């Protein structure tokens, strides 16, 4: 992977200013990356809001699980959407986030996930986009 120093500047800012993160594709399975990343973020003072339609109405890491970003109350103040979904699923997630989350500042696509068209759409709306990076690894450098 080519190093993009603009990404590093963005990551530092995001890690230091974000407080509320919706995790799309979060699993209740402790062996899944989404659970481990969310647990790390939560342990470091971030509010994590799980989004997974298959587990809506239950709780993961003590937080209620929502079926979609649309179901999260706007008052939750979601600033970042951390996506654990296949690249082809990213477009609709980004569209929903842009439409439904008034406090949205960042779209984060985890390791192995890229969708340049969706990323460009978000950037055109003033949203920072980080692709193909792990928030747990990256945040550890700045928090």
C-alpha positions as CSV (number, residue, x, y, z in Angstrom):
1,X,0.0,0.0,0.0
2,X,1.3,3.4,-0.9
3,X,1.6,5.8,2.0
4,X,-0.6,8.9,1.7
5,X,0.5,11.6,4.2
6,X,-2.8,13.5,3.6
7,X,-4.5,10.4,5.1
8,X,-2.3,10.6,8.1
9,X,-3.2,14.2,8.7
10,X,-6.9,13.3,8.3
11,X,-6.6,10.3,10.6
12,X,-4.9,12.3,13.4
13,X,-7.7,14.9,13.2
14,X,-10.4,12.3,13.1
15,X,-9.0,10.4,16.0
16,X,-8.6,13.5,18.1
17,X,-12.0,15.1,17.4
18,X,-14.5,12.2,16.9
19,X,-16.5,11.0,19.9
20,X,-19.5,9.1,18.4
21,X,-19.0,6.3,15.8
22,X,-21.6,4.1,14.1
23,X,-20.2,0.7,13.2
24,X,-22.0,-0.7,10.2
25,X,-21.7,-4.5,10.0
26,X,-20.9,-4.9,13.7
27,X,-21.0,-8.5,14.9
28,X,-21.8,-9.8,18.4
29,X,-19.1,-12.4,17.7
30,X,-16.0,-11.5,19.8
31,X,-13.7,-13.2,17.2
32,X,-14.8,-10.9,14.4
33,X,-12.8,-7.8,13.5
34,X,-15.8,-5.5,13.9
35,X,-16.3,-6.5,17.5
36,X,-12.6,-6.1,18.4
37,X,-12.3,-2.7,16.7
38,X,-15.5,-1.5,18.4
39,X,-14.4,-2.8,21.8
40,X,-11.1,-1.0,21.4
41,X,-12.7,2.3,20.4
42,X,-15.2,2.0,23.3
43,X,-12.5,1.2,25.8
44,X,-10.7,4.4,24.7
45,X,-13.7,6.7,25.3
46,X,-15.6,6.6,22.0
47,X,-19.3,6.0,21.9
48,X,-19.9,3.1,19.6
49,X,-23.3,2.6,18.0
50,X,-23.7,-0.9,16.4
51,X,-25.6,-1.2,13.1
52,X,-26.6,-4.7,12.0
53,X,-30.1,-5.5,10.7
54,X,-29.7,-9.2,11.8
55,X,-29.2,-8.2,15.4
56,X,-31.4,-5.0,15.6
57,X,-33.1,-4.7,19.0
58,X,-30.4,-6.6,20.8
59,X,-27.3,-5.1,22.5
60,X,-23.6,-5.4,21.6
61,X,-21.0,-4.1,24.0
62,X,-23.9,-2.7,26.1
63,X,-25.2,-0.5,23.3
64,X,-28.5,-1.0,21.4
65,X,-28.1,-2.4,17.9
66,X,-29.9,-0.5,15.1
67,X,-31.0,-2.1,11.8
68,X,-29.7,0.9,9.7
69,X,-28.2,4.3,10.0
70,X,-31.7,5.8,9.5
71,X,-32.9,4.2,12.7
72,X,-30.2,5.9,14.9
73,X,-31.7,9.0,16.6
74,X,-30.3,12.2,15.1
75,X,-29.6,13.4,18.6
76,X,-27.0,10.6,19.0
77,X,-24.6,12.9,17.1
78,X,-22.9,10.3,14.9
79,X,-19.7,11.9,13.6
80,X,-18.1,8.9,11.9
81,X,-19.4,5.8,10.2
82,X,-17.0,2.9,10.3
83,X,-17.9,0.3,7.6
84,X,-17.3,-3.4,7.9
85,X,-19.1,-4.4,4.7
86,X,-18.0,-5.6,1.2
87,X,-17.0,-2.8,-1.2
88,X,-20.1,-3.2,-3.3
89,X,-22.3,-2.5,-0.2
90,X,-20.5,0.8,0.6
91,X,-22.4,3.0,-1.9
92,X,-25.8,2.6,-0.3
93,X,-24.2,3.0,3.2
94,X,-22.6,6.2,2.2
95,X,-25.8,7.5,0.6
96,X,-27.8,6.7,3.7
97,X,-25.1,8.3,6.0
98,X,-25.1,11.5,3.9
99,X,-28.9,11.7,4.0
100,X,-29.6,10.7,7.6
101,X,-26.7,11.8,9.8
102,X,-26.5,15.6,10.2
103,X,-23.3,15.5,12.3
104,X,-21.4,13.2,9.9
105,X,-17.8,14.2,9.4
106,X,-16.0,10.9,8.4
107,X,-16.6,7.7,6.5
108,X,-14.1,5.1,7.4
109,X,-13.7,1.9,5.3
110,X,-11.8,-0.8,7.1
111,X,-8.9,-2.8,5.8
112,X,-9.6,-4.4,2.4
113,X,-12.5,-2.1,1.7
114,X,-12.4,0.5,-1.1
115,X,-15.2,2.1,-3.1
116,X,-13.8,5.2,-4.9
117,X,-17.1,6.3,-6.3
118,X,-18.8,6.3,-2.9
119,X,-15.7,8.0,-1.4
120,X,-15.8,10.8,-4.0
121,X,-19.5,11.4,-3.4
122,X,-18.8,11.8,0.3
123,X,-15.8,14.0,-0.3
124,X,-17.9,16.2,-2.6
125,X,-20.2,16.8,0.4
126,X,-17.3,17.8,2.7
127,X,-17.0,14.5,4.4
128,X,-13.5,13.0,5.2
129,X,-13.1,9.5,3.8
130,X,-10.4,7.0,4.9
131,X,-10.3,3.8,2.9
132,X,-8.5,0.4,3.4
133,X,-7.2,1.3,6.9
134,X,-8.0,-0.1,10.3
135,X,-9.4,2.4,12.7
136,X,-8.0,0.4,15.7
137,X,-4.5,0.5,14.3
138,X,-4.6,4.0,13.1
139,X,-6.3,5.6,16.2
140,X,-3.7,4.0,18.4
141,X,-1.1,6.3,16.9
142,X,-3.0,9.4,17.9
143,X,-5.1,8.9,21.0
